[in-house]
Amino acid sequence: MKKIIILLIIFSSFYGRAQQPLTANEQFHKTSGDVLVGTLPALALGSTFIWKDGQKGTLQFSKTLASTIAVTYALKLAINKERPNGENFNSFPSGHL
């Protein structure tokens, strides 16, 4: 179980790195988003250890996180929509012009 969680964290930290120089403001927002992407699930996982219920919450969290990541990236690849910054084609259509 711990190996799966570690692999998911490593995968999410390396996926989608910027490939063009960013301004200082863009870099701040990207870094903030990167920190929140890892911090929020880590806090949620930590809370499953605080309220001990036979580790049922930890297992539910792990299954939900894994399925969310799998569905999200599968849809991004299947939709094949260009990102607004033109970085790659792994994006959801947002309807913005």
C-alpha positions as CSV (number, residue, x, y, z in Angstrom):
1,M,0.0,0.0,0.0
2,K,2.8,2.4,0.9
3,K,4.6,1.6,-2.3
4,I,1.6,2.6,-4.4
5,I,1.2,5.9,-2.6
6,I,4.9,6.7,-3.0
7,L,4.7,5.8,-6.7
8,L,1.7,8.0,-7.2
9,I,3.4,11.0,-5.5
10,I,6.5,10.5,-7.6
11,F,4.5,10.2,-10.8
12,S,2.4,13.3,-10.1
13,S,5.5,15.4,-9.3
14,F,7.3,14.6,-12.6
15,Y,4.3,14.7,-14.9
16,G,3.7,17.9,-16.9
17,R,6.8,19.9,-16.2
18,A,6.9,23.3,-18.0
19,Q,9.1,23.3,-21.1
20,Q,9.3,27.0,-21.8
21,P,10.7,29.9,-19.6
22,L,8.1,31.4,-17.3
23,T,7.8,34.9,-15.9
24,A,8.4,35.3,-12.2
25,N,4.6,35.7,-11.6
26,E,3.8,32.6,-13.7
27,Q,6.6,30.6,-11.8
28,F,5.1,31.6,-8.5
29,H,1.6,30.4,-9.5
30,K,3.0,27.2,-10.9
31,T,5.1,26.5,-7.8
32,S,2.1,27.3,-5.6
33,G,-0.1,24.9,-7.6
34,D,2.6,22.2,-7.5
35,V,2.8,22.5,-3.7
36,L,-1.0,22.4,-3.3
37,V,-1.3,19.4,-5.6
38,G,1.0,17.4,-3.2
39,T,0.0,19.0,0.1
40,L,-3.8,18.6,-0.1
41,P,-3.7,14.8,-0.8
42,A,-1.0,14.4,1.9
43,L,-3.1,16.1,4.4
44,A,-6.1,14.0,3.5
45,L,-4.0,10.8,3.8
46,G,-2.6,12.0,7.1
47,S,-6.2,12.5,8.4
48,T,-7.0,8.9,7.7
49,F,-4.3,7.9,10.2
50,I,-5.6,10.3,12.9
51,W,-9.1,8.8,12.9
52,K,-8.2,5.1,13.2
53,D,-11.0,2.9,11.9
54,G,-9.1,-0.2,11.1
55,Q,-7.3,1.6,8.2
56,K,-10.5,1.5,6.2
57,G,-10.2,5.2,5.5
58,T,-6.6,4.9,4.3
59,L,-7.6,2.1,1.8
60,Q,-10.6,4.1,0.5
61,F,-8.4,7.2,0.1
62,S,-5.7,5.2,-1.8
63,K,-8.2,3.6,-4.1
64,T,-9.9,6.9,-4.8
65,L,-6.6,8.8,-5.4
66,A,-5.4,6.0,-7.8
67,S,-8.6,5.9,-9.8
68,T,-8.8,9.8,-10.0
69,I,-5.3,10.0,-11.3
70,A,-5.8,7.2,-13.8
71,V,-9.1,8.6,-15.1
72,T,-7.8,12.2,-15.3
73,Y,-4.7,11.3,-17.3
74,A,-6.6,8.8,-19.5
75,L,-9.1,11.5,-20.4
76,K,-6.4,14.1,-21.1
77,L,-4.7,11.7,-23.5
78,A,-8.0,10.6,-25.1
79,I,-9.3,14.2,-25.6
80,N,-6.0,15.4,-27.1
81,K,-6.8,19.1,-26.7
82,E,-4.0,21.7,-26.8
83,R,-3.2,23.4,-23.5
84,P,-3.9,27.2,-23.5
85,N,-0.1,27.9,-23.2
86,G,0.6,25.6,-26.2
87,E,2.9,23.4,-24.1
88,N,1.4,20.1,-25.1
89,F,-1.9,18.3,-26.0
90,N,-2.7,16.9,-22.6
91,S,-5.6,19.1,-21.6
92,F,-9.3,19.2,-21.0
93,P,-11.4,21.5,-23.2
94,S,-12.4,24.4,-21.0
95,G,-14.6,26.5,-23.4
96,H,-12.4,29.5,-23.0
97,L,-11.4,31.4,-26.2
